[in-house]
Amino acid sequence: MSTRIDTELFCLHCDRETSHTIFYMQKYIHRIVCNECGTEIAIDRKKIIETYTSDVIDRVLTKPRRITEEMRKDLTVFITSLPIRIITKPVKMAKEIINVVKD
């Protein structure tokens, strides 16, 4: 998922605080653009993919523990939500991957 946020930041080129747009890919900053002078700071795409990959691996490795915690917390809710989660999770993951790789 790609997100835009407008904010005030100090621009080194303008040498003052100006309006900027921050572009995120998932929860990672992809680029920052000064809305006054157009100066752009871009984050290396390979670095974004490496960071995202690391995050996905961490999520996969901690999934068994998180599932166990959910089961212990409320088994009925867990069991009733499982069928829809089995169907929707691969779709959500595919969308995440497409959004990170496509830019």
DRENTORKOL-3810 file (N, C-alpha, C; in nm, 4 decimals):
REM DRENTORKOL-3810
@n.u->0.0833; n.v->-0.1173; n.w->0.0000; ca.u->0.0000; ca.v->0.0000; ca.w->0.0000; c.u->0.0881; c.v->0.1240; c.w->0.0000
@n.u->0.0597; n.v->0.2162; n.w->-0.0894; ca.u->0.1352; ca.v->0.3399; ca.w->-0.1020; c.u->0.0570; c.v->0.4523; c.w->-0.0342
@n.u->0.1286; n.v->0.5358; n.w->0.0426; ca.u->0.0644; ca.v->0.6437; ca.w->0.1172; c.u->0.1417; c.v->0.7734; c.w->0.0991
@n.u->0.0693; n.v->0.8848; n.w->0.0935; ca.u->0.1294; ca.v->1.0184; ca.w->0.0860; c.u->0.0920; c.v->1.0952; c.w->0.2118
@n.u->0.1898; n.v->1.1655; n.w->0.2675; ca.u->0.1635; ca.v->1.2505; ca.w->0.3832; c.u->0.2278; c.v->1.3856; c.w->0.3582
@n.u->0.1513; n.v->1.4917; n.w->0.3766; ca.u->0.2044; ca.v->1.6272; ca.w->0.3646; c.u->0.2410; c.v->1.6769; c.w->0.5028
@n.u->0.3598; n.v->1.7380; n.w->0.5128; ca.u->0.4080; ca.v->1.7852; ca.w->0.6420; c.u->0.5053; c.v->1.9006; c.w->0.6217
@n.u->0.5410; n.v->1.9652; n.w->0.7298; ca.u->0.6404; ca.v->2.0716; ca.w->0.7274; c.u->0.7740; c.v->2.0140; c.w->0.7738
@n.u->0.8774; n.v->2.0329; n.w->0.6913; ca.u->1.0126; ca.v->1.9877; ca.w->0.7248; c.u->1.1121; c.v->2.0972; c.w->0.6881
@n.u->1.2309; n.v->2.0908; n.w->0.7445; ca.u->1.3357; ca.v->2.1849; ca.w->0.7078; c.u->1.3997; c.v->2.1373; c.w->0.5783
@n.u->1.4009; n.v->2.2245; n.w->0.4771; ca.u->1.4624; ca.v->2.1918; ca.w->0.3480; c.u->1.6029; c.v->2.2491; c.w->0.3439
@n.u->1.7009; n.v->2.1648; n.w->0.3214; ca.u->1.8398; ca.v->2.2105; ca.w->0.3142; c.u->1.8633; c.v->2.2997; c.w->0.1930
@n.u->1.7900; n.v->2.2759; n.w->0.0854; ca.u->1.8057; ca.v->2.3560; ca.w->-0.0358; c.u->1.7434; c.v->2.4948; c.w->-0.0182
@n.u->1.6239; n.v->2.5029; n.w->0.0372; ca.u->1.5549; ca.v->2.6306; ca.w->0.0611; c.u->1.6103; c.v->2.7033; c.w->0.1839
@n.u->1.6763; n.v->2.6278; n.w->0.2729; ca.u->1.7322; ca.v->2.6776; ca.w->0.3983; c.u->1.6248; c.v->2.7351; c.w->0.4908
@n.u->1.5083; n.v->2.6697; n.w->0.4884; ca.u->1.3990; ca.v->2.7097; ca.w->0.5771; c.u->1.2975; c.v->2.5950; c.w->0.5849
@n.u->1.2035; n.v->2.6093; n.w->0.6763; ca.u->1.0982; ca.v->2.5087; ca.w->0.6893; c.u->0.9953; c.v->2.5300; c.w->0.5787
@n.u->0.9676; n.v->2.4227; n.w->0.5042; ca.u->0.8740; ca.v->2.4305; ca.w->0.3921; c.u->0.7823; c.v->2.3083; c.w->0.3929
@n.u->0.6816; n.v->2.3137; n.w->0.3086; ca.u->0.5886; ca.v->2.2019; ca.w->0.2930; c.u->0.6572; c.v->2.0907; c.w->0.2135
@n.u->0.6460; n.v->1.9681; n.w->0.2631; ca.u->0.7034; ca.v->1.8513; ca.w->0.1972; c.u->0.5964; c.v->1.7427; c.w->0.1846
@n.u->0.6144; n.v->1.6552; n.w->0.0878; ca.u->0.5304; ca.v->1.5367; ca.w->0.0752; c.u->0.6191; c.v->1.4154; c.w->0.0973
@n.u->0.5769; n.v->1.3295; n.w->0.1887; ca.u->0.6498; ca.v->1.2053; ca.w->0.2167; c.u->0.5697; c.v->1.0913; c.w->0.1544
@n.u->0.6372; n.v->1.0106; n.w->0.0745; ca.u->0.5745; ca.v->0.8960; ca.w->0.0099; c.u->0.6220; c.v->0.7689; c.w->0.0792
@n.u->0.5268; n.v->0.6885; n.w->0.1244; ca.u->0.5578; ca.v->0.5629; ca.w->0.1925; c.u->0.5234; c.v->0.4455; c.w->0.1019
@n.u->0.6013; n.v->0.3394; n.w->0.1114; ca.u->0.5659; ca.v->0.2099; ca.w->0.0551; c.u->0.5543; c.v->0.1180; c.w->0.1748
@n.u->0.4325; n.v->0.0706; n.w->0.1990; ca.u->0.4003; ca.v->-0.0014; ca.w->0.3221; c.u->0.4299; c.v->0.0937; c.w->0.4377
@n.u->0.5141; n.v->0.0553; n.w->0.5315; ca.u->0.5440; ca.v->0.1454; ca.w->0.6429; c.u->0.6810; c.v->0.2108; c.w->0.6287
@n.u->0.7421; n.v->0.2005; n.w->0.5110; ca.u->0.8761; ca.v->0.2530; ca.w->0.4880; c.u->0.8730; c.v->0.3765; c.w->0.3997
@n.u->0.9552; n.v->0.4756; n.w->0.4333; ca.u->0.9639; ca.v->0.5966; ca.w->0.3511; c.u->1.0306; c.v->0.5612; c.w->0.2198
@n.u->0.9667; n.v->0.6009; n.w->0.1100; ca.u->1.0182; ca.v->0.5755; ca.w->-0.0248; c.u->1.0905; c.v->0.6989; c.w->-0.0782
@n.u->1.0274; n.v->0.8170; n.w->-0.0624; ca.u->1.0912; ca.v->0.9412; ca.w->-0.1044; c.u->1.0249; c.v->1.0591; c.w->-0.0355
@n.u->1.0987; n.v->1.1709; n.w->-0.0306; ca.u->1.0490; ca.v->1.2951; ca.w->0.0283; c.u->1.0727; c.v->1.4055; c.w->-0.0732
@n.u->0.9699; n.v->1.4861; n.w->-0.0984; ca.u->0.9797; ca.v->1.5925; ca.w->-0.1973; c.u->0.9447; c.v->1.7261; c.w->-0.1324
@n.u->1.0316; n.v->1.8264; n.w->-0.1521; ca.u->1.0011; ca.v->1.9621; ca.w->-0.1066; c.u->0.9005; c.v->2.0216; c.w->-0.2048
@n.u->0.7884; n.v->2.0681; n.w->-0.1543; ca.u->0.6849; ca.v->2.1251; ca.w->-0.2403; c.u->0.7177; c.v->2.2665; c.w->-0.2873
@n.u->0.8207; n.v->2.3281; n.w->-0.2313; ca.u->0.8623; ca.v->2.4629; ca.w->-0.2719; c.u->0.9628; c.v->2.4579; c.w->-0.3869
@n.u->1.0732; n.v->2.3865; n.w->-0.3670; ca.u->1.1810; ca.v->2.3864; ca.w->-0.4679; c.u->1.1856; c.v->2.2577; c.w->-0.5502
@n.u->1.1125; n.v->2.1555; n.w->-0.5098; ca.u->1.1098; ca.v->2.0299; ca.w->-0.5846; c.u->1.2237; c.v->1.9347; c.w->-0.5538
@n.u->1.3104; n.v->1.9723; n.w->-0.4603; ca.u->1.4206; ca.v->1.8830; ca.w->-0.4233; c.u->1.3630; c.v->1.7522; c.w->-0.3710
@n.u->1.4189; n.v->1.6414; n.w->-0.4191; ca.u->1.3678; ca.v->1.5094; ca.w->-0.3822; c.u->1.4774; c.v->1.4265; c.w->-0.3185
@n.u->1.4421; n.v->1.3630; n.w->-0.2099; ca.u->1.5309; ca.v->1.2661; ca.w->-0.1462; c.u->1.4653; c.v->1.1310; c.w->-0.1658
@n.u->1.5331; n.v->1.0440; n.w->-0.2374; ca.u->1.4777; ca.v->0.9113; ca.w->-0.2659; c.u->1.5538; c.v->0.8062; c.w->-0.1873
@n.u->1.4820; n.v->0.7084; n.w->-0.1427; ca.u->1.5406; ca.v->0.5960; ca.w->-0.0716; c.u->1.5665; c.v->0.4863; c.w->-0.1743
@n.u->1.6822; n.v->0.4230; n.w->-0.1650; ca.u->1.7204; ca.v->0.3173; ca.w->-0.2585; c.u->1.6166; c.v->0.2055; c.w->-0.2603
@n.u->1.5654; n.v->0.1756; n.w->-0.3795; ca.u->1.4608; ca.v->0.0736; ca.w->-0.3959; c.u->1.5069; c.v->-0.0630; c.w->-0.3448
@n.u->1.6315; n.v->-0.0978; n.w->-0.3714; ca.u->1.6829; ca.v->-0.2268; ca.w->-0.3242; c.u->1.6802; c.v->-0.2321; c.w->-0.1717
@n.u->1.7102; n.v->-0.1197; n.w->-0.1086; ca.u->1.7091; ca.v->-0.1153; ca.w->0.0375; c.u->1.5671; c.v->-0.1341; c.w->0.0906
@n.u->1.4689; n.v->-0.0744; n.w->0.0220; ca.u->1.3292; ca.v->-0.0919; ca.w->0.0635; c.u->1.2912; c.v->-0.2390; c.w->0.0550
@n.u->1.3268; n.v->-0.3036; n.w->-0.0564; ca.u->1.2929; ca.v->-0.4452; ca.w->-0.0749; c.u->1.3639; c.v->-0.5313; c.w->0.0286
@n.u->1.4913; n.v->-0.5015; n.w->0.0570; ca.u->1.5646; ca.v->-0.5779; ca.w->0.1587; c.u->1.5000; c.v->-0.5622; c.w->0.2955
@n.u->1.4631; n.v->-0.4401; n.w->0.3301; ca.u->1.4003; ca.v->-0.4142; ca.w->0.4596; c.u->1.2653; c.v->-0.4833; c.w->0.4674
@n.u->1.1863; n.v->-0.4725; n.w->0.3598; ca.u->1.0552; ca.v->-0.5367; ca.w->0.3572; c.u->1.0697; c.v->-0.6882; c.w->0.3677
@n.u->1.1656; n.v->-0.7449; n.w->0.2942; ca.u->1.1888; ca.v->-0.8892; ca.w->0.2984; c.u->1.2238; c.v->-0.9338; c.w->0.4399
@n.u->1.3084; n.v->-0.8569; n.w->0.5053; ca.u->1.3456; ca.v->-0.8876; ca.w->0.6433; c.u->1.2232; c.v->-0.8839; c.w->0.7344
@n.u->1.1367; n.v->-0.7842; n.w->0.7115; ca.u->1.0142; ca.v->-0.7719; ca.w->0.7910; c.u->0.9218; c.v->-0.8912; c.w->0.7681
@n.u->0.9075; n.v->-0.9340; n.w->0.6435; ca.u->0.8212; ca.v->-1.0486; ca.w->0.6112; c.u->0.8762; c.v->-1.1752; c.w->0.6754
@n.u->1.0055; n.v->-1.1955; n.w->0.6676; ca.u->1.0678; ca.v->-1.3134; ca.w->0.7294; c.u->1.0411; c.v->-1.3144; c.w->0.8795
@n.u->1.0551; n.v->-1.1983; n.w->0.9426; ca.u->1.0279; ca.v->-1.1886; ca.w->1.0863; c.u->0.8821; c.v->-1.2220; c.w->1.1159
@n.u->0.7906; n.v->-1.1725; n.w->1.0337; ca.u->0.6487; ca.v->-1.2012; ca.w->1.0530; c.u->0.6192; c.v->-1.3497; c.w->1.0362
@n.u->0.6836; n.v->-1.4123; n.w->0.9387; ca.u->0.6627; ca.v->-1.5559; ca.w->0.9165; c.u->0.7167; c.v->-1.6366; c.w->1.0344
@n.u->0.8347; n.v->-1.5995; n.w->1.0822; ca.u->0.8962; ca.v->-1.6743; ca.w->1.1918; c.u->0.8212; c.v->-1.6576; c.w->1.3244
@n.u->0.7566; n.v->-1.5440; n.w->1.3439; ca.u->0.6832; ca.v->-1.5229; ca.w->1.4693; c.u->0.5361; c.v->-1.5645; c.w->1.4593
@n.u->0.4914; n.v->-1.6040; n.w->1.3418; ca.u->0.3505; ca.v->-1.6407; ca.w->1.3221; c.u->0.3057; c.v->-1.7555; c.w->1.4145
@n.u->0.3820; n.v->-1.8631; n.w->1.4277; ca.u->0.3369; ca.v->-1.9716; ca.w->1.5179; c.u->0.3122; c.v->-1.9226; c.w->1.6616
@n.u->0.3999; n.v->-1.8381; n.w->1.7108; ca.u->0.3830; ca.v->-1.7854; ca.w->1.8466; c.u->0.2584; c.v->-1.6980; c.w->1.8547
@n.u->0.2370; n.v->-1.6126; n.w->1.7539; ca.u->0.1203; ca.v->-1.5249; ca.w->1.7549; c.u->-0.0098; c.v->-1.6039; c.w->1.7423
@n.u->-0.0088; n.v->-1.7100; n.w->1.6632; ca.u->-0.1278; ca.v->-1.7949; ca.w->1.6501; c.u->-0.1577; c.v->-1.8650; c.w->1.7824
@n.u->-0.0544; n.v->-1.9144; n.w->1.8465; ca.u->-0.0723; ca.v->-1.9806; ca.w->1.9765; c.u->-0.1313; c.v->-1.8837; c.w->2.0782
@n.u->-0.0821; n.v->-1.7599; n.w->2.0790; ca.u->-0.1360; ca.v->-1.6597; ca.w->2.1708; c.u->-0.2837; c.v->-1.6325; c.w->2.1413
@n.u->-0.3192; n.v->-1.6237; n.w->2.0130; ca.u->-0.4590; ca.v->-1.6015; ca.w->1.9757; c.u->-0.5474; c.v->-1.7174; c.w->2.0217
@n.u->-0.4987; n.v->-1.8399; n.w->2.0029; ca.u->-0.5762; ca.v->-1.9580; ca.w->2.0443; c.u->-0.5974; c.v->-1.9581; c.w->2.1950
@n.u->-0.4949; n.v->-1.9258; n.w->2.2701; ca.u->-0.5063; ca.v->-1.9244; ca.w->2.4160; c.u->-0.5997; c.v->-1.8136; c.w->2.4640
@n.u->-0.5975; n.v->-1.7016; n.w->2.3945; ca.u->-0.6804; ca.v->-1.5876; ca.w->2.4343; c.u->-0.8288; c.v->-1.6176; c.w->2.4167
@n.u->-0.8668; n.v->-1.6708; n.w->2.2996; ca.u->-1.0076; ca.v->-1.7013; ca.w->2.2745; c.u->-1.0164; c.v->-1.8024; c.w->2.1605
@n.u->-1.0279; n.v->-1.9276; n.w->2.1964; ca.u->-1.0282; ca.v->-2.0364; ca.w->2.0985; c.u->-1.1466; c.v->-2.0271; c.w->2.0027
@n.u->-1.2624; n.v->-1.9902; n.w->2.0522; ca.u->-1.3817; ca.v->-1.9821; ca.w->1.9673; c.u->-1.3642; c.v->-1.8774; c.w->1.8572
@n.u->-1.3188; n.v->-1.7595; n.w->1.8939; ca.u->-1.2963; ca.v->-1.6533; ca.w->1.7942; c.u->-1.1907; c.v->-1.6983; c.w->1.6940
@n.u->-1.0857; n.v->-1.7604; n.w->1.7436; ca.u->-0.9791; ca.v->-1.8071; ca.w->1.6554; c.u->-1.0328; c.v->-1.9077; c.w->1.5531
@n.u->-1.1054; n.v->-2.0066; n.w->1.5990; ca.u->-1.1574; ca.v->-2.1113; ca.w->1.5100; c.u->-1.2567; c.v->-2.0544; c.w->1.4089
@n.u->-1.3422; n.v->-1.9644; n.w->1.4527; ca.u->-1.4423; ca.v->-1.9087; ca.w->1.3600; c.u->-1.3797; c.v->-1.8137; c.w->1.2577
@n.u->-1.2688; n.v->-1.7500; n.w->1.2919; ca.u->-1.2056; ca.v->-1.6579; ca.w->1.1972; c.u->-1.1064; c.v->-1.7271; c.w->1.1042
@n.u->-1.0681; n.v->-1.8483; n.w->1.1358; ca.u->-0.9653; ca.v->-1.9190; ca.w->1.0586; c.u->-0.9999; c.v->-1.9403; c.w->0.9107
@n.u->-1.1195; n.v->-1.9861; n.w->0.8766; ca.u->-1.1474; ca.v->-2.0093; ca.w->0.7338; c.u->-1.1313; c.v->-1.8841; c.w->0.6464
@n.u->-1.1823; n.v->-1.7719; n.w->0.6913; ca.u->-1.1705; ca.v->-1.6496; ca.w->0.6117; c.u->-1.0264; c.v->-1.6006; c.w->0.6070
@n.u->-0.9528; n.v->-1.6181; n.w->0.7149; ca.u->-0.8126; ca.v->-1.5766; ca.w->0.7173; c.u->-0.7284; c.v->-1.6598; c.w->0.6212
@n.u->-0.7602; n.v->-1.7883; n.w->0.6107; ca.u->-0.6870; ca.v->-1.8758; ca.w->0.5186; c.u->-0.7069; c.v->-1.8300; c.w->0.3748
@n.u->-0.8245; n.v->-1.7774; n.w->0.3458; ca.u->-0.8541; ca.v->-1.7305; ca.w->0.2110; c.u->-0.7951; c.v->-1.5918; c.w->0.1854
@n.u->-0.8087; n.v->-1.5005; n.w->0.2808; ca.u->-0.7695; ca.v->-1.3614; ca.w->0.2570; c.u->-0.6206; c.v->-1.3334; c.w->0.2763
@n.u->-0.5521; n.v->-1.4090; n.w->0.3583; ca.u->-0.4107; ca.v->-1.3807; ca.w->0.3871; c.u->-0.3223; c.v->-1.3870; c.w->0.2620
@n.u->-0.3342; n.v->-1.4899; n.w->0.1783; ca.u->-0.2507; ca.v->-1.4911; ca.w->0.0571; c.u->-0.2772; c.v->-1.3708; c.w->-0.0341
@n.u->-0.4024; n.v->-1.3274; n.w->-0.0422; ca.u->-0.4362; ca.v->-1.2112; ca.w->-0.1249; c.u->-0.3712; c.v->-1.0852; c.w->-0.0667
@n.u->-0.3805; n.v->-1.0670; n.w->0.0647; ca.u->-0.3191; ca.v->-0.9509; ca.w->0.1293; c.u->-0.1678; c.v->-0.9503; c.w->0.1087
@n.u->-0.1045; n.v->-1.0654; n.w->0.1243; ca.u->0.0408; ca.v->-1.0741; ca.w->0.1058; c.u->0.0790; c.v->-1.0430; c.w->-0.0385
@n.u->0.0034; n.v->-1.0929; n.w->-0.1340; ca.u->0.0319; ca.v->-1.0662; ca.w->-0.2754; c.u->0.0216; c.v->-0.9167; c.w->-0.3044
@n.u->-0.0804; n.v->-0.8503; n.w->-0.2503; ca.u->-0.0960; ca.v->-0.7061; ca.w->-0.2699; c.u->0.0217; c.v->-0.6293; c.w->-0.2092
@n.u->0.0632; n.v->-0.6694; n.w->-0.0897; ca.u->0.1785; ca.v->-0.6052; ca.w->-0.0256; c.u->0.3025; c.v->-0.6161; c.w->-0.1134
@n.u->0.3296; n.v->-0.7363; n.w->-0.1615; ca.u->0.4489; ca.v->-0.7596; ca.w->-0.2433; c.u->0.4425; c.v->-0.6791; c.w->-0.3723
@n.u->0.3280; n.v->-0.6776; n.w->-0.4361; ca.u->0.3122; ca.v->-0.6001; ca.w->-0.5608; c.u->0.3379; c.v->-0.4514; c.w->-0.5344
@n.u->0.2844; n.v->-0.3983; n.w->-0.4258; ca.u->0.3046; ca.v->-0.2561; ca.w->-0.3945; c.u->0.4493; c.v->-0.2222; c.w->-0.3664
@n.u->0.5220; n.v->-0.3113; n.w->-0.3035; ca.u->0.6624; ca.v->-0.2840; ca.w->-0.2737; c.u->0.7476; c.v->-0.2933; c.w->-0.4002
@n.u->0.7200; n.v->-0.3904; n.w->-0.4849; ca.u->0.8039; ca.v->-0.4148; ca.w->-0.6025; c.u->0.7701; c.v->-0.3257; c.w->-0.7203
@n.u->0.6458; n.v->-0.2809; n.w->-0.7331; ca.u->0.6018; ca.v->-0.2141; ca.w->-0.8554; c.u->0.6599; c.v->-0.0762; c.w->-0.8803
@n.u->0.6966; n.v->-0.0006; n.w->-0.7788; ca.u->0.7371; ca.v->0.1373; ca.w->-0.8009; c.u->0.8676; c.v->0.1522; c.w->-0.8699
END
